Amino acid sequence: MPPILRTRIFRSGVAVCGAAALTVALTSCGSSGTGGSSGADDLTITLPNAPTSLNPWSNRNGYEVMDAPYDTLIHYSSDGRLEPWLATSWKFTDPKTLELKLREGVKFTDGTAFDAAAVKANFQYAIDNKSGSGDQTFLQNIGSMDVVDATTIDLHLKGPNPALPYDFSQYSGAMVSPKALTAPKSLDTAPVGTGPYVLDEKATRTGLSYVFKRNPDYWAKDKKAFPFDKVTYTIATDPTAATNAAKSAQTDTLMLNPGDKVPSFKTVTSASGSSSGFTGIWVDTTGSNQKALADIRVRQAMNYAIDAKKVAAAVYPGSADPVPAVPVAKGDPGHSDQLASMYPYDVAKAKSLLAAAGYAKGFSIKMLSLPVGDQYAQALAGYLKAVGITVKVENHSTDLVQQLQSGTFPVGLLLQRLTGDPGQDFGGLFTSNAFFNVKKTSDPKIDSLLQEAAKTTDATARNGVYQKLALHAAEQAWFLGALELKTVTAYNPKTLSVSPPPRGQIHLYAYQLPS
């Protein structure tokens, strides 16, 4: 399982099941038809994590399941366009006010009308409950909301966020019945949305498989965005069990581990999504446990000492790209040729910088890691040893958060899910409240560039700011041996076609019948 998935499991405290769970789940949904489905127009999707709740505002894993019962305000197409869905249009009337126009005549499955009041109720619930799944955290930037009329709502932001419409194509745009939100505990097992499918409670086995049948009253059934009669999500925490299910035609699609293959299945790679993210080694730049790390020359030397390209190929074959200490890969808005040329593998340069900083003989540090990331951590430790830096890797799993917050480790394994938006991804890594900013340090230039990008409405100009931001952050070298992990999705081309978006989650509407 890719490390980013393990991190999500660890953060939510979800218990890990094994191959037996998949066996039970597949047996319960049958496999008599095409692919992993009980009929030619049915779809079976295998996921590595079960949702912790069927309430999208409190769920922490298995996000994909939310696509069946819930609509989002906006759709994000395979060609990178934002398309109307529950919201028919949107515009910033000023840098801090987003106006949403909403579709008329839509109802939730409990009969409640979808309207501007329902949108406000959802966002207020998320704000009050501090929903923290990916881009949902950015709803905290909403200062107030005005319901202009039944089909119009104005969102007044505390600060500019030009990426907010994109967020509404992800899980911060999922709409739940406001009536159901008044009794949110029921939503853990009984979703109430406006979506294309409704939960088949009798066929569903919580934690093992989730079966959805068509919503007969779906408002958009004529749009043919969802061609399947039944959608089943099976949970396989064991990657071997998942690939075996695919090989035996018990599933139509699944996420693959690096290097894994399924005969006759095709694969698509997504730059960001549920199993992708940014991995590296975070550094306590204050030097509180190791004085050397407060020196930028030392942190830069450590990056020069690591052959990230070889590490990526060995540990994550075909599913990782080396990046220079920032979550920016080729094709991203913050990418530049200057950024791409930073930190080539150069042992002589590393030793020279260490000597200039007064550490020609090196030093010793402890590294906090996870068992699943041990191969990666040990590879980096080996490269650092070659320039005189001795690294003792300590693996922690159940107490990782406590160890991270203890302040006893000067460096540690980073596993951060990416939203796909540069401003949000940099904010989630480099601001003073970032999870992996252990000492909650800040960099005034990073903060200033983030604010400048948020206020810049022209996309080309904003990308120029992101490029400046990426260069400066990379120079500061807060992270070592960084890689951008990719989501590799395998699917059976006889039963399915998949058109992933340029970034973000592969949503259910990206799955179609083969042409």
Secondary structure, DSSP 8 states (H G I E B T S, - for coil): --HHHHHHHHHHT-----HHHHHHHHHHH---SSTTSSSTTEEEEEESS--S-SSTTT--S-GGGGGTT--BSEEE-TTS-EEESSEEEEEEEETTEEEEEE-SS-B-TTS-B-SHHHHHHHHHHHHHTT--SGGGGGGGGEEEEEEEETTEEEEEESS--TTHHHHTTTGGGB---HHHHTSGGGGGTS---SSSEEE-TTT-BTTTEEEEEE-TT-TTGGG-S---SEEEEEE-SSHHHHHHHHHTTS-SEEE--TT---TT-EEEEESSSTT-EEEEEEE-TT-SS-GGGGSHHHHHHHHHT--HHHHHHHHSTTSEEE-SSSS--TTSTT--HHHHTSS---HHHHHHHHHHTT-TT-EEEEEEE-GGGHHHHHHHHHHHHTTTEEEEEEE-STTHHHHHHHT--SEEEEEE---S-HHHHHHHHHSTT-TT-TT----HHHHHHHHHHHH--SHHHHHHHHHHHHHHHHHHT-EEEEEEE-EEEEE-TTT-EE---SSS---GGGEE---
